[in-house]
Amino acid sequence: MKSIFYSDIKESESTKPFIDEIREYSAANNTQVYLLNRPLGEKKYEYENENKFIVILSPKHKLIFLNILGTKDEFSEYVNDFVEDLGSISDKYGYRPQIGRPRNWEENLTTRIYERAGFVSAEHTFRRNRLTEENEQRKAELLISLLIGSINDIDKIGIEEPSSILEKIRRKIILFDGEQTRFIYQVPAKKRINIQGLSGTGKTELLLHKVREFYISSDTSRILFTCHNRVLAANLRRRIPDFFNFMRVEKQIEWDKRLWVVHGWGSQRDPNSGAYSYICDFYDIEFNRYSTRMTFDKACAAALESIDKIDIADFEFAFDYILIDESQDFPVSFFRLCEKVAREKVYIAGDIFQDIFEGDIKERIVEADFILNRCYRTDPRTLMFAHSLGMGLFESPKINWLEPKEWEACGYHQKKDEETSECVCLFREPVRRFEDLETQAFESTTLSIVNDPLTEIMNILQSIKTEHPTVKPDDVAVIFIDSDKYIYDYAGTLEWSIPDKTGWATNIAYETKEKVNDSVFVSNRNNVKGLEFPFVVCYTNEIVSDPGYRNTLYTMLTRSFIKSYLLVKGSSKLEAFQHGLEVINTRSCISTKTPSPAEINQINRTIIRYNKEKNISYDQFLEDIFSELEVKGNLRNPLRKMVLQGLGENFDKSLVSEFIESNLKFIAK
């Protein structure tokens, strides 16, 4: 409900009846609705008597202006000013060449209800003001996007309604949902703000909007934007200039003076290289290097202890605002340290589903100020199948199971399966990005058994190219889920066979470490974090039960926004997986048996054991890899230093193994 309704109207005796009725209509009809009386993203626009009026916004409907308490003259003046300002905002973001001046759209795309009596009911009002022509619907949604600050790149999405599936989704107008809008415009009266959401719910994009807001609101604000992974931090730093330009930020970015975008730890030699290193330098406290006895958790706890000893009269804040992405990668001590050194706010955003595998989802839900559970990147059917595989919902015993509130936090509703009495149905509400495609016969996910994976991959690429004339090479990713060495042989073969048979260039991403334009993305399971593609082809020899592997499988399958292909060489459980996928594709729900209390206890014990195994020291983690790769004793310390310098304390076994192997030959010399 929170995701489909947003109101910025002050509730009073006069406005509350209208707000309540429209909220109920929104819920009953699963219709996105926004209520406001001024543009949300532009603080300079305010109006005399604005609290007497309501503007009702909903996709595929006219902009509805409702007079609650004003005179007709006041109302007319308000609407005229509002429309004029909307035209100015349209010009600011480059919409005007596409949608025209207000005189071109006001008559067809707005309506005025001059008296309270003219609002017969929400049902009547929405029915009378529904737009039927696709181009008018599209223009109205573009106007809504301007009013709620959900700015789209008009040059990329265009004004004409696309005809193909690929272009419909690629060029769908993005509108913040209710919870996203609340996150941007309604700030809780607390210092530490927690955001939990599934991958693809827009957490990083929302944090970028917050960075922009804090940067332009003051000429002196100091902002830290951080994440654990240095590759992701570098990607965020590259994104910010483009984002600021797109959002018409006129202030020059003052890197490492007003804005820091860095990973968590950093180097003592360069204070601006990491959040921890900067804090240590700012407060002139000891910088703890990694060792077998000094984890990041202990380093942050020690830093906090040192800062707590500073006399309050001498204490200064290192930052005004701190924003943390991928918070599931950080220890609690880091959050406490950030809260200590930030003057105003600390925003902490994490992936709620990844927390499932850490066993503390209950705590995350309780802590969350905002829960984002509507995934806009991935078709709901793909997401359901990926979650089913990740949690073993088609198997017995299951890998994981959630309580009702936890399912709800992940965006699921439950009901009894009418076709199979012993099962429960888990289903998700449709999302706007895919709503127009529900009646079109296409599968968002396929599962295939293959004997010759490379031939099948080439067949899929050929079919994608044939079925989607506007597809580009970088619209497609081929991802190998396993960590076995065979994947590098397969990738090497694809590197020449894809150009030879399709004419497309190939990007071996575990070598380039980035997404390359006009090239098919071929990678192991690393180097894919934060990326999305229309089409994703995943291959694995066998779907195994390890929770870490299943989490990776979920993550890779949900990189697509049109279709994911899962290719498997063999598995004893494939029949159950295929049946579960068939139910999802035909009934748009997961049909699964609720585990017994005894099974749930076993699931919990398995998760605890998994986390204990996972939480070994990093030194032991590296020693195990060295032993597995048969690295000689005299080479281990140099390699250990290279890993820490190049990757930090990264527990991704596949990535670290690959890094060690690639550097072993140089050390051995």
FIKOL-635940 format. One record per residue (C-alpha): residue in one letter; x, y, z. Coordinates in steps of 0.2 Angstrom, whole numbers, padded with zeros to 4 digits, always signed. Example, Ala and Ser with C-alpha at 12.3 -4.5 7.8 and 13.67 -1.06 7.14 Angstrom:
! residues 2
a+0062-0022+0039;s+0068-0005+0036;
! end
This chain:
! residues 669
m+0000+0000+0000;k+0014+0012+0004;s+0022+0009-0013;i+0007+0015-0023;f+0000+0030-0013;y+0009+0046-0008;s+0002+0062-0001;d+0011+0078+0003;i-0006+0087+0009;k-0007+0092+0027;e-0022+0083+0034;s-0036+0094+0041;e-0054+0093+0044;s-0057+0099+0026;t-0044+0088+0017;k-0044+0072+0027;p-0060+0065+0019;f-0053+0067+0001;i-0037+0060+0006;d-0044+0045+0014;e-0056+0041+0000;i-0043+0043-0013;r-0031+0032-0003;e-0044+0018-0002;y-0047+0020-0021;s-0029+0018-0024;a-0027+0002-0013;a-0043-0006-0020;n-0038-0003-0038;n-0019-0005-0036;t-0017+0012-0044;q-0002+0023-0041;v-0008+0040-0035;y+0001+0056-0029;l-0008+0070-0019;l+0001+0087-0018;n-0001+0106-0020;r+0016+0111-0027;p+0030+0103-0037;l+0040+0092-0025;g+0057+0093-0033;e+0057+0112-0035;k+0057+0121-0018;k+0056+0138-0026;y+0038+0136-0031;e+0026+0140-0018;y+0008+0147-0019;e-0003+0159-0010;n-0018+0149-0002;e-0010+0132-0009;n-0017+0123+0006;k-0034+0126+0000;f-0031+0115-0016;i-0026+0097-0020;v-0018+0091-0036;i-0021+0073-0040;l-0009+0064-0051;s-0010+0046-0057;p-0003+0037-0073;k-0014+0036-0088;h-0025+0050-0081;k-0026+0069-0083;l-0019+0080-0070;i-0034+0084-0059;f-0034+0101-0049;l-0047+0100-0035;n-0053+0116-0025;i-0056+0112-0007;l-0058+0128+0002;g-0054+0143-0010;t-0064+0154-0021;k-0066+0151-0039;d-0054+0166-0043;e-0041+0160-0030;f-0042+0143-0038;s-0041+0149-0056;e-0026+0160-0051;y-0018+0145-0042;v-0020+0133-0057;n-0014+0146-0069;d+0002+0149-0059;f+0005+0130-0056;v+0003+0126-0075;e+0015+0140-0079;d+0028+0134-0067;l+0026+0116-0073;g+0030+0123-0091;s+0046+0131-0084;i+0051+0115-0075;s+0048+0106-0092;d+0059+0118-0101;k+0073+0116-0087;y+0074+0098-0090;g+0073+0098-0109;y+0055+0091-0110;r+0048+0106-0119;p+0054+0101-0137;q+0045+0085-0135;i+0029+0089-0126;g+0027+0108-0131;r+0022+0123-0121;p+0008+0122-0108;r-0005+0129-0121;n-0001+0113-0131;w-0006+0101-0118;e-0016+0110-0104;e-0033+0107-0112;n-0031+0089-0115;l-0021+0084-0100;t-0028+0094-0086;t-0045+0096-0078;r-0052+0108-0065;i-0065+0104-0052;y-0070+0121-0046;e-0081+0115-0031;r-0081+0102-0018;a-0097+0096-0024;g-0089+0092-0041;f-0079+0078-0033;v-0094+0065-0033;s-0082+0051-0028;a-0065+0045-0032;e-0071+0031-0043;h-0081+0044-0053;t-0067+0057-0054;f-0054+0044-0060;r-0066+0036-0073;r-0070+0053-0080;n-0052+0058-0082;r-0044+0043-0089;l-0034+0045-0104;t-0036+0032-0118;e-0023+0038-0131;e-0006+0031-0128;n+0003+0047-0133;e-0007+0057-0121;q-0005+0045-0107;r+0014+0046-0110;k+0014+0065-0110;a+0004+0065-0094;e+0016+0053-0086;l+0031+0064-0091;l+0022+0079-0083;i+0020+0069-0067;s+0038+0064-0067;l+0043+0083-0067;l+0031+0086-0052;i+0038+0072-0041;g+0056+0075-0046;s+0058+0058-0055;i+0067+0066-0070;n+0068+0055-0085;d+0081+0057-0100;i+0068+0063-0113;d+0081+0061-0127;k+0082+0043-0123;i+0064+0038-0119;g+0056+0049-0132;i+0038+0055-0133;e+0031+0042-0145;e+0025+0025-0137;p+0037+0011-0143;s+0029-0004-0151;s+0042-0018-0147;i+0044-0027-0130;l+0062-0022-0129;e+0059-0003-0132;k+0043-0003-0122;i+0053-0008-0106;r+0069+0001-0111;r+0059+0017-0113;k+0046+0016-0100;i+0044+0032-0090;i+0051+0030-0073;l+0040+0037-0058;f+0046+0036-0040;d+0033+0025-0031;g+0025+0031-0014;e+0039+0024-0003;q+0053+0030-0014;t+0045+0047-0014;r+0043+0047+0005;f+0062+0043+0006;i+0067+0058-0004;y+0055+0071+0003;q+0050+0065+0020;v+0065+0065+0032;p+0063+0056+0049;a+0067+0066+0064;k+0082+0055+0069;k+0100+0055+0064;r+0102+0037+0058;i+0090+0032+0044;n+0090+0014+0038;i+0084+0009+0021;q+0081-0010+0016;g+0076-0016-0001;l+0078-0029-0014;s+0091-0028-0027;g+0083-0018-0041;t+0072-0007-0030;g+0082+0009-0034;k+0092+0011-0017;t+0107+0018-0026;e+0098+0029-0037;l+0088+0037-0022;l+0105+0039-0013;l+0111+0049-0028;h+0096+0060-0026;k+0100+0063-0008;v+0119+0067-0012;r+0112+0080-0025;e+0100+0087-0012;f+0113+0089+0002;y+0126+0096-0011;i+0115+0110-0017;s+0107+0115-0001;s+0123+0122+0006;d+0139+0129+0000;t+0149+0121+0014;s+0141+0104+0017;r+0153+0090+0018;i+0146+0073+0011;l+0153+0055+0012;f+0146+0042+0000;t+0154+0025+0004;c+0152+0006+0001;h+0163-0008+0005;n+0168-0013-0012;r+0181-0002-0020;v+0176-0007-0038;l+0158-0001-0034;a+0165+0015-0026;a+0174+0019-0042;n+0158+0016-0052;l+0148+0027-0041;r+0161+0041-0042;r+0160+0040-0061;r+0141+0041-0061;i+0140+0056-0050;p+0146+0069-0063;d+0134+0063-0076;f+0120+0062-0063;f+0123+0080-0057;n+0123+0086-0075;f+0107+0077-0079;m+0099+0084-0064;r+0105+0102-0069;v+0116+0104-0054;e+0126+0120-0058;k+0138+0119-0044;q+0156+0112-0048;i+0160+0096-0039;e+0173+0099-0026;w+0180+0081-0024;d+0188+0077-0008;k+0184+0094-0001;r+0165+0094+0000;l+0161+0077-0008;w+0170+0060-0005;v+0165+0044-0014;v+0176+0030-0008;h+0176+0012-0001;g+0176+0008+0017;w+0194+0005+0023;g+0206+0015+0012;s+0225+0017+0014;q+0235+0026+0027;r+0246+0034+0014;d+0231+0042+0006;p+0217+0048+0018;n+0205+0052+0004;s+0206+0034-0002;g+0193+0027+0011;a+0180+0032+0024;y+0190+0024+0038;s+0207+0031+0033;y+0199+0049+0031;i+0192+0048+0049;c+0208+0042+0056;d+0217+0056+0048;f+0204+0069+0052;y+0205+0065+0071;d+0223+0061+0071;i+0220+0044+0078;e+0229+0027+0075;f+0226+0019+0058;n+0225+0000+0060;r+0231-0010+0046;y+0223-0027+0042;s+0231-0042+0051;t+0225-0059+0057;r+0219-0050+0073;m+0213-0034+0066;t+0197-0035+0056;f+0188-0020+0049;d+0175-0022+0063;k+0189-0021+0076;a+0197-0006+0067;c+0181+0004+0067;a+0177-0001+0086;a+0195+0005+0090;a+0193+0021+0081;l+0176+0025+0089;e+0184+0022+0106;s+0198+0034+0102;i+0186+0047+0096;d+0175+0045+0111;k+0190+0051+0122;i+0191+0068+0113;d+0185+0082+0124;i+0168+0088+0119;a+0174+0106+0118;d+0188+0101+0105;f+0177+0089+0095;e+0172+0093+0077;f+0162+0083+0065;a+0171+0076+0050;f+0156+0076+0039;d+0138+0084+0038;y+0131+0069+0029;i+0136+0051+0027;l+0127+0039+0015;i+0131+0020+0015;d+0127+0009+0001;e+0127-0011+0001;s+0126-0010+0020;q+0125-0028+0022;d+0144-0029+0018;f+0148-0018+0034;p+0149-0022+0053;v+0139-0013+0065;s+0154-0004+0072;f+0156+0005+0056;f+0138+0012+0057;r+0142+0018+0075;l+0158+0026+0069;c+0149+0035+0055;e+0135+0041+0067;k+0148+0048+0079;v+0157+0058+0065;a+0142+0065+0055;r+0134+0081+0060;e+0117+0079+0052;k+0111+0062+0045;v+0118+0045+0041;y+0109+0035+0028;i+0111+0016+0028;a+0105+0006+0013;g+0106-0013+0012;d+0099-0028+0002;i+0085-0036+0013;f+0086-0052+0003;q+0105-0054+0006;d+0101-0052+0024;i+0090-0067+0023;f+0106-0078+0021;e+0114-0069+0036;g+0100-0075+0047;d+0096-0057+0054;i+0081-0052+0043;k+0070-0049+0058;e+0082-0036+0065;r+0084-0027+0048;i+0065-0026+0046;v+0063-0018+0064;e+0077-0006+0061;a+0071+0000+0043;d+0063+0017+0042;f+0060+0013+0023;i+0057-0004+0015;l+0058-0004-0004;n+0050-0021-0010;r+0045-0017-0027;c+0058-0022-0039;y+0058-0011-0055;r+0073-0019-0064;t+0067-0037-0066;d+0050-0044-0072;p+0041-0051-0056;r+0040-0068-0063;t+0059-0069-0065;l+0061-0062-0047;m+0049-0075-0040;f+0059-0089-0049;a+0076-0082-0043;h+0069-0081-0025;s+0062-0099-0027;l+0079-0106-0032;g+0088-0095-0019;m+0078-0101-0005;g+0074-0119-0011;l+0056-0116-0011;f+0053-0130-0024;e+0063-0143-0013;s+0062-0152+0003;p+0071-0148+0014;k+0070-0130+0010;i+0086-0119+0011;n+0076-0105+0020;w+0059-0099+0025;l+0051-0083+0031;e+0038-0077+0043;p+0023-0068+0036;k+0030-0051+0040;e+0047-0055+0032;w+0038-0061+0016;e+0028-0045+0016;a+0045-0035+0018;c+0051-0044+0003;g+0036-0039-0007;y+0026-0055-0006;h+0008-0058-0001;q+0001-0076+0004;k-0015-0085+0001;k-0020-0103+0001;d-0017-0112-0016;e-0034-0117-0022;e-0027-0129-0034;t-0016-0139-0022;s-0023-0138-0004;e-0007-0143+0004;c+0002-0128-0003;v+0003-0109-0001;c+0003-0096-0015;l+0016-0082-0014;f+0013-0068-0026;r+0019-0051-0030;e+0010-0035-0036;p+0013-0030-0054;v+0025-0015-0056;r+0023-0001-0069;r+0038-0006-0079;f+0030-0022-0085;e+0011-0018-0083;d+0008-0016-0102;l+0016-0033-0106;e+0005-0044-0095;t-0006-0049-0110;q+0008-0052-0122;a+0014-0070-0123;f+0032-0070-0118;e+0042-0079-0105;s+0053-0069-0094;t+0063-0084-0088;t+0067-0101-0096;l+0076-0116-0089;s+0084-0128-0101;i+0095-0144-0099;v+0109-0143-0111;n+0123-0155-0117;d+0133-0143-0127;p+0131-0126-0117;l+0142-0116-0130;t+0131-0121-0145;e+0115-0117-0135;i+0122-0100-0129;m+0126-0096-0148;n+0108-0101-0153;i+0101-0090-0139;l+0111-0075-0145;q+0105-0078-0163;s+0087-0079-0158;i+0088-0063-0148;k+0096-0054-0162;t+0082-0061-0174;e+0067-0057-0162;h+0073-0040-0157;p+0079-0030-0172;t+0084-0015-0161;v+0094-0025-0149;k+0113-0020-0146;p+0127-0031-0141;d+0129-0023-0124;d+0110-0028-0121;v+0116-0046-0118;a+0126-0054-0104;v+0133-0071-0103;i+0137-0076-0085;f+0145-0092-0079;i+0138-0096-0061;d+0151-0109-0056;s+0169-0105-0050;d+0177-0120-0059;k+0191-0117-0071;y+0181-0123-0086;i+0172-0106-0087;y+0188-0098-0093;d+0190-0110-0107;y+0171-0107-0112;a+0173-0088-0111;g+0189-0090-0122;t+0179-0099-0135;l+0165-0087-0135;e+0177-0073-0137;w+0180-0078-0155;s+0164-0087-0159;i+0152-0073-0155;p+0160-0061-0167;d+0162-0075-0180;k+0144-0080-0179;t+0134-0064-0174;g+0145-0050-0180;w+0145-0044-0162;a+0161-0039-0152;t+0164-0048-0135;n+0169-0040-0119;i+0177-0053-0107;a+0172-0043-0091;y+0183-0052-0078;e+0198-0045-0088;t+0191-0028-0092;k+0182-0026-0075;e+0169-0015-0084;k+0154-0015-0096;v+0160-0010-0113;n+0148-0002-0126;d+0143-0012-0141;s+0150-0028-0134;v+0142-0044-0127;f+0146-0045-0109;v+0154-0062-0104;s+0159-0064-0086;n+0161-0076-0072;r+0149-0072-0057;n+0160-0057-0052;n+0160-0040-0060;v+0141-0040-0062;k+0136-0031-0046;g+0125-0016-0050;l+0123-0019-0068;e+0107-0023-0078;f+0104-0030-0096;p+0088-0033-0106;f+0094-0051-0108;v+0105-0062-0097;v+0111-0080-0101;c+0117-0090-0086;y+0125-0106-0086;t+0129-0119-0072;n+0134-0137-0072;e+0123-0141-0058;i+0111-0132-0046;v+0119-0136-0029;s+0112-0133-0012;d+0126-0122-0004;p+0117-0106+0002;g+0131-0094-0005;y+0129-0102-0022;r+0110-0100-0022;n+0112-0082-0017;t+0124-0080-0032;l+0111-0088-0043;y+0097-0077-0037;t+0108-0061-0040;m+0114-0066-0058;l+0096-0071-0064;t+0089-0054-0058;r+0102-0044-0069;s+0089-0045-0083;f+0074-0034-0086;i+0067-0043-0101;k+0072-0061-0100;s+0084-0073-0091;y+0090-0090-0098;l+0096-0102-0086;l+0106-0117-0094;v+0110-0132-0083;k+0119-0147-0088;g+0111-0159-0076;s+0102-0159-0059;s+0092-0172-0049;k+0080-0158-0045;l+0077-0151-0062;e+0059-0158-0064;a+0054-0149-0048;f+0062-0133-0054;q+0054-0134-0071;h+0037-0137-0063;g+0039-0122-0051;l+0044-0111-0066;e+0029-0117-0076;v+0017-0112-0061;i+0025-0095-0060;n+0023-0092-0079;t+0005-0097-0080;r-0002-0092-0063;s+0010-0078-0058;c+0013-0085-0041;i+0025-0097-0032;s+0016-0113-0026;t+0026-0121-0012;k+0023-0131+0004;t+0024-0122+0021;p+0038-0132+0031;s+0034-0140+0047;p+0040-0133+0064;a+0053-0146+0064;e+0059-0142+0046;i+0060-0123+0051;n+0071-0128+0066;q+0082-0138+0054;i+0083-0123+0042;n+0088-0111+0056;r+0102-0123+0061;t+0108-0124+0043;i+0109-0105+0042;i+0118-0103+0058;r+0131-0117+0053;y+0133-0108+0036;n+0136-0091+0045;k+0149-0099+0057;e+0158-0107+0042;k+0157-0090+0033;n+0164-0080+0048;i+0181-0088+0048;s+0195-0076+0049;y+0201-0068+0033;d+0218-0075+0036;q+0211-0093+0037;f+0200-0089+0022;l+0216-0085+0012;e+0226-0100+0019;d+0212-0112+0013;i+0213-0105-0004;f+0232-0106-0004;s+0231-0124+0000;e+0217-0128-0013;l+0228-0120-0026;e+0244-0128-0019;v+0253-0112-0017;k+0270-0114-0009;g+0273-0107+0008;n+0286-0094+0003;l+0274-0086-0009;r+0259-0084+0003;n+0264-0069+0012;p+0268-0059-0004;l+0252-0064-0011;r+0242-0060+0005;k+0249-0042+0004;m+0244-0041-0015;v+0226-0047-0011;l+0223-0035+0003;q+0230-0021-0007;g+0221-0025-0023;l+0204-0032-0016;g+0203-0027+0002;e+0196-0040+0014;n+0185-0048+0001;f+0177-0065+0005;d+0172-0069-0013;k+0181-0085-0015;s+0180-0085-0034;l+0186-0067-0036;v+0200-0070-0023;s+0205-0086-0031;e+0206-0078-0048;f+0216-0064-0042;i+0229-0076-0034;e+0230-0086-0049;s+0233-0072-0060;n+0247-0065-0049;l+0255-0081-0044;k+0265-0082-0060;f+0273-0065-0057;i+0277-0069-0039;a+0284-0086-0044;k+0297-0077-0055;
! end
